Amino acid sequence: MRLGAVPLDRGVIKAIILVCLADGIVGLSYGSLAAAEGFPLWVPIALSTLVLAGASEFLFIGIVAGGGSPLTAAAAGLLVNARHLPFGIAVKDLVGKGSRSLLGCHIMNDESVVFGISQPKLAQRRAAYWICGLGIFTIWPLTVIGGAVIGRFIPDVSAIGLDAVFPAILIALIFPALRQRRTLIPATLGTALSVLATPFVPAGMPVLFSLLGLLSWRERKNAK
């Protein structure tokens, strides 16, 4: 697949770059937190390259730092990443075939899935999925290492507020799409379901409930 031969809208490319940069900022926060909690450098490096899933990595670090066992932390991370099962179904035509599908599945994350399934044509969906996935695959471990180095000199990394940058950028990116009713209705319902579920489920799980918002538009469409 030659990504250069598949033209993507300039706005899509810009959005992918912004999301990758936002992920990098979160990577700085994660690396700093791991270092501040006393983890050796190889732990966040291994997690950021082999797991490549920010929510479960933050959860793993938090559980182990709080006195939990690594096995418990790993099990919690797997539970959080259960959302990758429906993601895999959604992008089964984008991850490639054969040995390439191993890398294609590894770079599957919230961002690459969103950009992949939101494009109008299959070739564009594949290009957006791979560009975003590979971009995050590159920037996430590098910024985690940088954050781990910075974290050794910052007493309280949570005071910087780096973790707020990523959701702020995502919110700014989705505002144009909310002008359309077919996006606004499912997004509003999905957001409400996620907020209601947040006090009762582990971190990272509310996003699964947000997927139910997609049913609202399907039901409205079938009712016509």
N, C-alpha and C positions, 0 to 999 in steps of 0.2 A: 504494500500500500504506500503510495507516494503522497504524503500529506501536502507537499508543495503544489501538486497538480489539482488539488481540491480547494477552490477559492471559498473562503469564509467571509462573511460580512465583517467589515472593519470594526463594527461595534461589538461583535462576538469575540474577536481577537482581543480587543481592549478589555472586555469584561473578564476573559480568561486570565490575562496578565494581572489585572487588579486582584482577582481571587487568589492567584498564586502568590502574589506579594503579601496579601492578607494572611494566607496560610504561613508564610515565612515569619510574619510578626508573631503569630501564635506559636510557631516553633521556637522562637526566642524565649517566649514566656514559659513554654514547657521545659526547655533545656535549663533555664534558670531555676525553675522550681525543683527539678530533679537534683541539680547541684546543691541547692539550698537545703534539701532534705538529706544530703549526705550520700547520695548514690554515686558510685564510681562512674566515670565517663562512659565506659563501655555499655552500661545498661541503657541509657537513653539512645545511644547510637544504634544498638542492636534492635531496640523496639522501633525506632523511627525508620529503619531500613527493612526489617523483616515483617513487622506488623503493619506499619503505614496506615494507622487509623488513630487520629488524634484523640477522640473521646475515650477509647479503650486504653490508650497509653496514659492519659491523665488519670484515669480511674485506677490503673495498675499502680502507678506511683503513689497515689493517695492512699490506697488500701495497705500497701506494704509499709509506707511511712507511718501509717496509723497503728501498726502492730499486726496487721493481718498477714497470713501466709502467702507466698507467691502463687501457690496453687489456687487459693481462693481468689486472688486478684486476677489470675488468668481466666478462671471460670466466669468471673464477672465481666471481663473484657469480651469473652465469647458471647455472652448474653447481650451485651450492648451492640455487638456487631451482627446480631441476628437480622438486622434490617438489610444486610447484604444479600440475604436469600431472595427477597422480592427484587432487589436491585439487579441481581444476576439474571433473573428472568427478563427484566426490562431491557438489558443490554446484551442479550445473548448473541445478537447479530453484529455486535460492535467489537467484541473482545478478540476476534480472530479465530483461526483454527490451528490445530496441531500444537507444536511447541510454542508458537507465538501467543496462544491463548493463556499460557501460564503467566506471562508478563501482563497480558491484557486483563486477566482477573486480579492480579496483584495491584494494579494501579486503579482498580475500581474503588471509588469513594463517593461521598455525597456530591462533591463538586463536578467530577468527571461524568457522573451519571446524569446530573441535571443538564449540563451543557450538551451531552450526547443525545439525549432523548428530545431535546427542545428544538433541534434543527429540522428543517422541512424535508430534506432528501437524505437517503441512506449514506451516500458518500460524505456529505457534510456532517452527518451524525458521527460517523466513524472518525473523521478528522478532528472534530471538536472533542470527542471523548479521549482520543489518544494525545492530543496536544495538551489538554488540561491535565490528564493523568500523569503524563511524563513530566510536565512542568512541576507538579506537586511532588512527584517522586524524586525530582532533583533538588528542589529548594527546601523541602521539609527536613531531610537529614542534615543539610549544611547549616540551616539556621538553628537546629537543635544543638549542634556542636557549638555554634557561636553563643547561644544562650547559656549553655553549660559553663562556658568559660566566663561569661559575664556574671553569671549567678554566684560565682565564688567571691565576688567583690561587692555584692548587693545584699544587705541584711534581710530585707523584706521585699521580695520580688512582686508580691501581690499588690503592693502600694503603687506600682507603676501603672497598672491597669491595662497591660498589653492584651489581656484576654478579651477586652471589650472592643478592640479594633476590628476583629474579624466579623462578628455579627453586624457591626455598624456598616461595614462595607457591603455585606450581603443585602442588608435592608435597602441601601441606596441603589443597588443594582436591580432589585426586583420592582421598584416603584413604577418604572415605565410599563411593565407587563400588567400591572394591576389596573390599568386603564380599561382593559377588556373584561367584560363580565364573565367570560368563560374561564378566565384566570382568577378574577377577584373572588368569585363565589367559592370555588374549592379551596383557595388559599385562606380565605377568612374562616371557613369551617375547620380546615385542618389546623390552623393556628389555635382556634378555640379548644379543639379536642386536645392538643398538645399541652396547653396551659392547664386545663382541667386535670390531665393525667400526671403532670409534673410532681405533685406532692405524694403520689402513691406508687410510682415506679422508679427504678434506678436511673441514674443519669445516662442520657443517650437513648433511652427507650421511648420518650414521648414522640420522637420523630416517626415511629411506627404508627402511632395513632393519627398523626397528621396525614398519612397516606389515605386514610378513610375519607378525607375531604374530596378526593378524586371521584368518589361514588356519587357525590351530589350532582355533578354536572352530567354524569352518565345517566342517572335516573331522570333528570330534567330532559335530557335529549331523547330518551326512550319514551317519555310521557307525551311527547309531541306527535 
